């Protein structure tokens, strides 16, 4: 049996071919990784993210531009707030970490802020691991890692992740810090935004655990992260400890379920390329060569969501009704099949989904008949 194409050429070379000649790879960040883990059955997103394809540019080239992403104003405001939080060697940030997470430790009168600059993501990852190791060899001190670089294996391909900060406590344990520009009003923030931040931070926790496992003794990675936000309507920082154990467990389980990228690449036709510079027709064929698992939730997490939604509608797929409905319908994959089963024109009567549809159709018909009788005019 001949070896798979990806092994013959090398996975990195194969992914570069999929991305397009001279097209730089787009880094897979924690936000994209959390969205990918939330939809592990989507091979399309897995291969595009693994190859470093710019999905926003791809969506525009396909004629379905994305509106997903952060505004320039929010981006600038977020950077300004983060700079304020980390000013003076992270004094305020460490004070919040002590107050919210580690009151029993000595207050952080000063902290070590190591230089993490290095050449390339691999160099920065190695420098971060060295800084974490050195921090563990200096017990009793606080250490702040500003924008460390972490690596996490995703479906057989390395993803390089950059949390806002990591705090090393005097006892040697590690805490992920997420700095967001949305406000915390009366000590509480928007639950949806906090949930998104928790899912993103859970990815960093997983990556830190991989680093800790390589050290002896292995430091403890705390599962309560520090979420720093503006207080009320001011620009003053406040913080909250957020438990991400649930998000970490879900993300770890979903990442294991992801199909390995080389397996997906081996199923693609020779010459497949996702470069936005290609003609729209050829690009659409390339995208359609990889199966997608669309759900309405994709609209808030993926740049290709509008394109996939249009294709799902054109193919009459039940996935556009949402994951809970899709799960209830079993082997029925199109709206036409569902309606035919409900009318008794197709489907196995012993199938629980078919039986439930026919029962629902009978109840609906009975209700409509009763309503018609009740509103009929008297003669």
Protein Blocks (a to p, Z undefined) as FASTA:
>chain_A
ZZdfklmnopklmmmmmnoghiacddddfklmmmmmmmmmlmklmmmmmnopafklmmmm
nopacfedcdfklmmmmmmmmmmmmgghhlmmmmmmmmmmmmmbccdfbacdddfbdehj
klmmmmmmmmmmmmmmmghiacddehiaddddeehiacddddfbdcddfkopacdddddf
bdceehiacfklmmmmmmmmmmmmmmmmmmmmmpccdddddfbdcddddehjbfbdcddd
ddfklmmmmmmmmmmmpccfklmmmmpcehiacbfkbcfklmmmmmmmpccdddfklmmm
pfklmmmmmmmmmnopaklnojklmmmnomafbfklmmmmmnopgcjfklmklmmmmmmm
mmmmmmmmmmmmmmpccZZ
